Structure formats: C-alpha cells, structure tokens
C-alpha cells in the first residue's frame, strides 16, 4: 500500500496512490459505515486491520471518479505527520565515511531531530538566518509500525510499517559548533519526507535500493543502500535496545557519498536560495 498526506480545506488528509490517481480517503469515508483510518498515524496505529479497511473502501468507491485526484494538483505534507521520534544515523555509508576521512563507526551513531523539521514533497524550505553552509543528505527512512523494545536484528523488520524518502538537511557550520550535532540538524523544515509512505510488503529488501540526489537537476549522490555499514534491521534493533520505538517513529538510515561537506573546500558550493533538491530512491518515488 502506498499512501500520501495532502492539504485539503486547510487540514491534512490521507490518500492512497492508485493507477487512477490519489484516492481521497477522507471524502470517500464520509459515507462509510465502518471506521477507516483517515491519517497516516491512524493507519500506523491500526496496522494490518487499517490497511484492510482502506482496501475495502477503495474497492467500494473504485467507480466514483470524484474521489480520485491528480497527483500534480496536491499540496503535500510529510508522509508521517506526528512521529514521537525522528532518529538520525550518522556516517552509515562506507563511501560517505571515506569522503569525510573518518573511520567506520563500531556502532550506529544516533542523533535526534524534532517534528518542527518535518516538511512535505515540493515544499519550500527556508534557509536559516545566519547559516552559511546548508547541505543536503538524501536518505532512506524507516517508519516503525509496532511498539519495539529490545528486538533482535533478525526480527526487527517485522516491527517496521514501511519506508519513505527523506532529506536530512544540515547546517554544517552550526552542526560543528559543538560535539552535539543538534543545532545543525533541527532547523525548521530540515526533514522533508515523502511524497509516498510505502508499506513493507512492497519492498523486498530495503538494504538493496538505488538512491540518488539531484541539485538543480545535476546528480550529486548516486549510490545504493547496500553500501550502508549497518543494515535497516541492525539499526532498528540497536535503537530499540536504548529506547522504546513507537508506531510512526521515523529513522533516517544515513546518507551516501556526494554531500557538499565531502567535497574539497574549493568545490563546496553550499545550498542557496532558489536551489532545488530532489531525492529519488528505487521503488519509493
């Protein structure tokens, strides 16, 4: 199942991606006798039962064209709107660590972002006043579907609802003002996600997906999640040993080589007003 979050009548609503367009769940559910999840968080909390009720609603309304919207007409929100936690993983790609001249970490390097960083597909991201070195980081994001605590790596993906694309934007000059990366990672709208939230059953192996980042149409990152030092299941397991993970929590699994920070200083052209950053991940959009 592939879902999106979009703005309608000044409220965020959920839609299903179909061959006919985006199925407007909120409008279709008005006449539905059974309760169906109308937001991504409701869907995550209801799990397989929520997906089944949405599938039944879609089947009943398939012939009603007014419930289907063209994707290009939508104003998107973050594909998960209210995560309890946004967890980042630093230096998790071998070639990214190489370009930064840093050793491979012995355990996942975790850091946090807050909900103020969330943004949607095609949203304009304001450059923070005073930040001079804003960088992109295209990333695969894991979205938790079930409460997870002390889970084994071999079982960890069963606690995952699905996956989405994220951009872990970073103000490098603020990130390096102390040993904590917090300031450079938590600026407003510094974590756009989406447009799609893709359920786990659609992705055979999240550790083997191509990933690219483009700036103004030019390729800057071109890699595969197979270059990750710690796999998705290892990251989920590791995080769950240190904190309880809840449905809707987003884990950013790290970025591949090609970030501005990894370039020689004379080639470091930081993001500026008017730049367009696009991230593409195989099977995710």
ZATI-696805 format. One record per atom (N, C-alpha, C): x, y, z. Coordinates in steps of 0.05 Angstrom, whole numbers, plus 32768, in hexadecimal, padded with zeros to 4 digits. Layout:
XYZ...
This chain:
80117FE88000800080008000801280198000800A802D7FF0801980457FEE8007805C7FF5800E806B800A7FFD80818013800C809C80117FFC80B28010800780CD80117FF780DD8025800380F3802D7FF58107803D7FF38121802D7FDB812C802C7FD88145801C7FC58158802A7FC7817180237FB7818680307F9D818A80217F87818980307F6C818D80247F5B819C80397F5081B380307F4081C380427F4F81CA805C7F6881D180587F7A81DA806E7F7F81C480837F7A81AB807C7F808195808D7F8F817F807D7FA08171808B7FAE815B807D7F9D8142807C7F9D813680657F8D811D80617F9F810880547F9680EF80557FA580D9804A7F9980D1802F7FAA80C9801D7FA280BE80047FB080A47FFD7FA480947FEC7FB1807C7FE27FBA80807FC57FD280787FBF7FDB807A7FA37FD080637F937FC380687F7D7FB880547F6C7FBE805B7F4F7FB780497F3D7FBC804F7F207FA880647F167F93806A7F257F80807F7F1D7F86809A7F2A7F9C809B7F3A7FA280B47F497FA280AF7F667FA280C47F767FA280C27F937F8580C07F9D7F7F80A97FAA7F6580A47FB57F6180B57FCE7F4E80C77FCF7F4980D97FE57F3A80CA7FFB7F4880BF800E7F3C80AF80237F2880BE80337F2F80D6803B7F1C80E6804C7F0180EA803F7F0180F280267EE780F680187ED880DC80157EE680C7800D7ED880AD80097ECD80A280237EDB80A780397ED3809B80537EBB80A9805F7EB280C080557E9B80CE80607E8280BD80617E7F80AC804C7E67809B804A7E6D807E80517E84807A805E7E8C805E80647E818056807F7E72804080817E678038809A7E7C802E80AF7E92802580A67EA7801B80B87EBD803080BA7EC9803280D17EDF804580D57EF7803D80C57F04804F80B77F1C804A80A97F31805F80B17F4B805980B17F5F806D80B87F5F808380A37F60809B80AD7F5F80B3809B7F7980C2809B7F8C80BA80AC7FA680C680AC7FBB80B080AD7FD480B880A67FE980A480A77FEE809880C37FEB80A980D77FEF809F80F27FD9808B80FA7FC0809180F37FAA807E80F87FB0806480EA7FBA806580D27FC0804D80C37FD6803D80D17FEB804B80DA8001803D80E77FF8803081017FE6803D81107FDD803281297FCB801A81257FBD8019810F7FAB800381097FB77FEC80FA7FCF7FF080EF7FDE7FDB80E37FCF7FCD80CB7FD17FB380CA7FC67FA480B47FA77FA880B27F9A7FAA80CA7F7D7FAF80C97F767FC980BC7F877FDE80C07F827FF780B37F867FF580957F9A7FE7808C7F9F7FE3806F7F887FD480637F7E7FC080707F687FB080657F4E7FC180637F497FD280767F317FE380747F337FF8805E7F4B8002805A7F50801580447F4D800780297F567FEE80277F537FDF800E7F367FDA80087F267FD4801C7F097FD080177EFC7FEA800E7F038000801B7EF8801A80137EFF80217FF67F18801D7FEF7F2080227FD37F1180117FC07F0D7FF87FC67EFE7FE67FB57EE17FEF7FB17ED57FF87FC67EB980017FC47EB6801B7FB47ECB802C7FB57EC980467FA87ED880487F8D7EE180317F837EF280317F6C7EE5803F7F547ECB803C7F517EBD80477F3A7EB580647F3D7EBB80717F537EB4808D7F587ECC809F7F527ECC80AC7F3B7EE380BB7F327EE980D37F437ED580DE7F517ED980F67F617EEC80F27F797EF080D97F807F0180D37F977F1E80D17F8F7F2580D37F767F4180D07F6D7F4C80EB7F637F6380F27F6E7F6F810C7F697F8981097F5A7F8F811B7F477FA981197F3A7FC081217F4D7FD681127F4C7FEC81177F5F7FF781337F5D7FF9813D7F45800581577F417FF4816E7F4D7FDB81697F547FCA817D7F5F7FCC81807F7D7FDB816E7F8A7FDB816D7FA77FF1817E7FB47FEB81887FCB7FFE81957FDC800581817FF3801D81767FF2802481608003802D8169801F8027815880328034815A804D8047814380508055814280678066812C806D80558112806D806080FD8062805080E4805F804A80D8807A805880DF8090805180D980AB805180F380BA803A80FB80C58037811680CF803F811980ED803C810580FD80408108811A805180F28126806980EE811D807A80DA812A808180E28146808280CF8158808C80D6817380AA80DC817180B980CE816080D680D1815E80DE80D2814180F280E2813B810080E18122811E80DC8129812880C58121814380BC8128815480BC810F816A80C98110817D80C980FA819480B6810081A180AD80EB81B9809C80ED81CF80A980DE81E580AF80EB81FC80BC80DE821180A980D4821E80B180BE823480A180B3822D808480AF8217807F80A2820F8063809E8214805880828221806780718229805C80578248805C805682538047804C82708044804B827D805A803B8273805F8023828080738012827B808F801C82668094802B826280AE8038827680B2804E827B809E805E828F80A0807382AB80A4806682B08096804F82C98099804182CD80B6803882B880C2802C82BB80DD802182BF80F2803782B580EC804F82B980FD806682D380F8807582E180E3806D82FA80DC807A82F780D2809682E180C4809B82DB80BB80B682DA809C80B782E1809080CE82DF807380D082C3806A80D182BE805180C982A3804580CB829C804280E88284804A80F0827C8048810C8279802A8114827E8025812D827B80098137825E8003813F824E801881438232801581498223802D813B8209802A813581FB8041812981FD805A813982038071812B8204808B813881E88097813681DA8099814C81BF80A2814D81BD80C0815681AB80CF814981A580EA8152818880EF814D817D810581588161810A8157815A8123814781438123813B8137813A812F811A813C813B810E8153813880F38157814380DE815B812D80C5815B813580AF815E812280AF8178811380BC818D811E80BE81A6811080CD81A480F580DD818E80F380ED818A80DB80DD817E80C480C6817480C980B6816680B480AD817A809F80AD8170808680A4817F806F809A816B805B808B81758047807F81648033808D81668018808681548006809081547FEB808A816E7FDD809F817A7FD0809E81937FC1809A81AB7FD3809C81A97FED809981BF7FFF80B381D17FFD80AF81EB7FFF80C581FE800180D181FD801D80EC81F9801E80FA81F8803781088212803D810182218052810E823A8057812B82358061813E82448056815982428060815B8251807A81668244808F8168825180A98179826A80A88170827F80B48180829880B4819A829480C381B0829A80B681CA829880C281D9827E80BB81CB826A80B181D8825180A981E48254808E81FE824E808B820C82538072821282398062820F82228070821882098063820181F4806581EC81F8805681D581E6805681DA81D0804281D781B7804A81DE819F803A81C5818D803781C5817D802381B08169801F81BA814E802881A7813C802E81AE812080358196810F802D819681048015818280F1800D818380D8801D816D80CE8027816D80B78039815480A580368158808C803B81428079803F8138807C805C811E807F805F81138081807A8102806880808105805E809880F6804780A280E0805280B480C7804980B080B1805280C180A7803A80D180A8803D80EC80A0802880FE8082802480FE807A800A80FF805E800480FE80537FF7811880657FEC8128805D7FDF814180717FE7815780667FE8817080777FEE8187808E7FDA818880A77FE5818A80BE7FD3818980D17FDA81A080D87FC681AF80EC7FC981C580FD7FB081C781177FB481C6812A7F9D81C781247F8881B381207F8F819A811A7F7C818581347F72817981347F598170814B7F4D8163814C7F57814681657F58813C81687F62812181597F52810D81597F378110814B7F2680FD812D7F2980FE81227F35811281057F3A811480FE7F57811081117F68810E810C7F85810F80FA7F9080F980FD7F8580E180ED7F9080CB80CF7F8A80CE80C87F7680DE80AC7F7080E3809F7F8780F380AE7F98810080A47FAF810F80A27FC880FE80AA7FC680E580AA7FDD80D380907FDD80C380847FF580C1806C7FF780B080757FFA80938088800B808E8091800F807280A88023807080AA802F805980C1803F805280B98058804380CA806D804580C58085803580E08092802F80E080A6801E80F780B6801880F980CD802B811180D48033811580EC8044812E80FB803B812F8114804381468125803E814E81318059816481278064816E8130807E817F8149807A8171815F8075817F8178807081908180808981A7818C808481BA8191809A81C881AC809681C881BD80AB81D881D580AA81F381CD80B6820781C980A4822081BD80AD822F81D080C0822E81EA80BC823C81FD80CE823081FC80EA821681F880EC820A81F58106820E81D98112820E81C58100821181AA8109822C81A68118824081B48110825B81B0811A826381C48130825081D3813A825681E7814F825C81D9816A825281C0816C825881B0818582598193817D825D81828191825E8165818C8242815A8186822D8169818D8212816181878209816D816C81FC815D815B81F48166814181DA8174814181CE8177815881B28180815B81AB819A814B81BB81AF814F81B481C9814281B381C7812481C581B9811881C681B880FB81B281A580EF81A5819480FF8192818080F58175818780FA816F819A810B8154819D8115814781B8810D815081C480F7814481DC80EE812881D680E2811781EA80E180FC81E680D680FD81DB80BA80EC81C680B680E981BA809B810281AC8091811481A480A3812D8197809A812A817980988111816F8097810D8152809280F5814D808080F68156806680E0814F805480DF8131804F80C78126804F80C38109804A80AE8105803580AF80EE8028809A80E7801580A380E87FF8809180EC7FE5807480F07FEA806580D77FF4807180C07FEF806380A77FF5806D8099800E805A808E801D8061807A8032805A805F8027806E804E8024806A80358016806C801E802B8057800E802C80567FF98040806B7FE4803B80737FD6805080897FC3805080867FAD803B806D7FA4803680697F8E802380707F96800780737FB0800180797FB97FE680977FB87FE080A77FB67FF580C47FB87FF380D17F9D7FFB80DD7F8F7FE880E87F757FEE81007F77800081127F8A7FFB812B7F8D800A81337FAA800C812E7FB7802381347FD4802581527FD9802581627FC48029817F7FC78029818C7FC4800E817B7FC57FF981857FC27FDE81747FD47FCB81757FEE7FD0816580017FC0817880177FB58175801E7F9C818580347F92817A804E7F9D818C80617FA18185807B7FAC819580917F9E818780A67F95819480BD7F88818980D77F94819B80EB7F95819381067F9C819B81197F86818A812B7F7E818F813F7F69818D815B7F74819F816D7F6B819D81897F72819A81987F58818481A57F54817E81B47F3B818181A17F23817981887F26817981757F11819381657F0D81A8816E7F1B81C281607F1881C5814B7F2E81CF81337F2781D3811E7F3A81E981257F4D81E481247F6781F881287F7C81FE810F7F8C81EA80FF7F9081ED80E57F9E81E280CF7F8D81F080BA7F8A81E880A37F7A81F4808A7F8681E3807B7F9581EE80657FA481D880507FA881DC803E7FBB81C980297FC281C980257FE081B2801E7FEB81B18019800881C28000800F81CB7FF17FFB81DD7FDB800181F87FE4800B81FE7FFF80098217800A801382158011803181FD800D803C81FA80148059820C8002806A8217800E807F82277FFF809282157FEE80A382007FFA80AD81EC7FEC80BD81D27FEA80AE81C77FD280AB81AF7FCE809C81977FD980AA81807FDA809C81677FE480A981607FD580C281627FBA80C0815B7FAA80D7816E7FAE80EF81887FB180E8819B7FB680FE81967FD1810C818E7FE580FC81898000810781707FFF8119815A7FF2810F81427FF0811F81477FE1813981557FCB8137815C7FBB814F816C7FCB816381817FD9815981937FE9816A81837FFF81788173800E816981648023817581518019818A81448002818481307FF78197813D7FED81B181577FE881B181657FE081C9816A7FF881DC8168801081D1816D802881E08154803981E6813F803581D78126804381DB810F803481CE80F7803881D980E0802A81CD80D8803981B380D5802B819E80CB8036818580AD8032818380A0804781798082804681778079804A815A80618041815480578045813880598062813080638066811880668081810E8082808C811180928081812380AE808A812680BD8087810B80CC809B810480DB809B80EB80F9809880F18106808680E38123808280E68130808880CB8141809C80CA815080A380B28169809380B2816D8082809E8182806E809F819E8077809681A18090809081BB809A808881BC80A2806B81D180B0806381D380BB804881EC80B0803A81EA80AC8020820280A28011821580B9800B822A80B27FFD823F80C67FF5823380DA7FE2824080F17FE0823781067FCE822C811F7FDB822C81207FF58222813880038237814F7FFF822E816780028240817E7FFE8258817D801182528175802A82678174803E827E816280368279814E8025828E813B801C829F814580068297815C7FF982A781677FE382C081767FEE82D481787FDD82EA818A7FE482E081A67FE982EC81B57FFB82E281D0800382DD81E27FEB82ED81E17FD782EA81F37FC082D281EC7FAF82C781D47FB382AF81CB7FA4829681CA7FB5829781D47FCD828081D47FDF826D81EB7FD9825A81E77FC8824681FB7FC1822C81F47FD1822882027FE7821281FB7FF981F882037FED81E281F77FF781C881FC7FED81C1821A7FF181B382257FDD81AC82417FDE818F82447FD68184825C7FDB816882627FD48163825C7FB6814D824D7FB1814682477F96814F822B7F8C8161821F7F9B816A82047F93815381F07F97815381DB7F86814081C57F88814F81AB7F8E8147819E7FA4815481857FAB813F816F7FA88145815A7F99813381437F958141812A7F9D813381187FAB813E80FE7FB3812D80E97FA6813A80D57F9B812C80BE7F8F813780A47F9B812480927FA3812C80787FAD811C80637F9E8129804F7F95811C80397F868104802F7F9580ED802D7F8780D480237F9180C580357FA580D2804C7FAC80C5805E7FBF80BD80787FB380C5807E7F9B80BC80977F8F80D380AB7F8A
